[in-house]
Amino acid sequence: MEHEGTSAPHILIVDDEPFNIEILTEHLEQKGYSVEPAYDGVEAWELLQRDDVSYDAILLDRMMPRMNGMELLAKIKQMDRFKMLPVILQTAMGSPEAVREGLNAGAYYYLTKPFERETLLAIVSAAVRDRQSQLELLQQLQQQRDTLTMLRYGEFQFRTLAEAKRLSALLSSVCPDPERVAMGLSELLINAVEHGNLGVTYKEKSKLIQDNTWEAELERRLQQPQFAQRRASVMLTRDSQEIRFVVVDQGDGFDWKPFMEFSAERAFDPHGRGISLARMLSFDAIEYQGNGNTVLARIKLPAA
């Protein structure tokens, strides 16, 4: 992931070991990231309070003096402006219990010490990509917030990643809290394209992200005869009590059950968080139907 000619993603590294910060900084700056260090949780929290700086991801050590990583993570996730900011927890504690504790606190990206350079870069790249997708959606929402607020029913077909993202921003505008809904809806629509219609498996996506060829592979498959005619659809209905989204793809389906909760076993992968994040943060309920190529997401509306 190179960033020449564009605004460099800004990474906050929080670690009490100067040597660790030096190594992490070297790896990230070589790939075009802008890096800022903090040597414990208190210093990091002071940096995060500044209004003149923003970060695309935080690389956070778990064990530190004054304020450890878990304490800082709890403070970060309590603030609305940071709730969707990706936090990569780096730790020598790789036990399932320790990982679950971090997941419950909001760290959906993990690195176990010692880690390889390529693993570090793949995880950081995934976190930054997710953050940039969030910001793009929010920008689109700002431009069309007053659009479609009276929509009661609509059905749309989409085929590409770009179409899925545009629809996510458009349809989220109907909801009382569009920022909350946008990322979860985007995950469901993107899943319908990549895993549903284009048949990209979990293992394949891991390799594609590692090689930074994920979007190129989706474009390649869109041109293949067996996928070229496939369309996914999203239907929105609204009544006095709730808004419902039904997303349907033309794939073979999948076993969705393991992905409803974000498991410790997948904590070190650069993807696999979308469904669980959508269920926890974006919707009041998610229900997969049939063989998994239909998903119903619900948003409760406040009483009139």
PyMOL commands that set and color helices and strands:
alter all, ss='L'
color gray80, all
select helices_A, chain A and resi 18-30+41-48+69-77+80-82+96-105+117-143+161-172+178-197+202-210+214-222+225-228+257-259+264-266+274-282
alter helices_A, ss='H'
color red, helices_A
select strands_A, chain A and resi 10-14+34-38+57-61+87-91+109-112+153-158+232-238+242-248+285-289+294-300
alter strands_A, ss='S'
color yellow, strands_A
deselect
rebuild
show_as cartoon
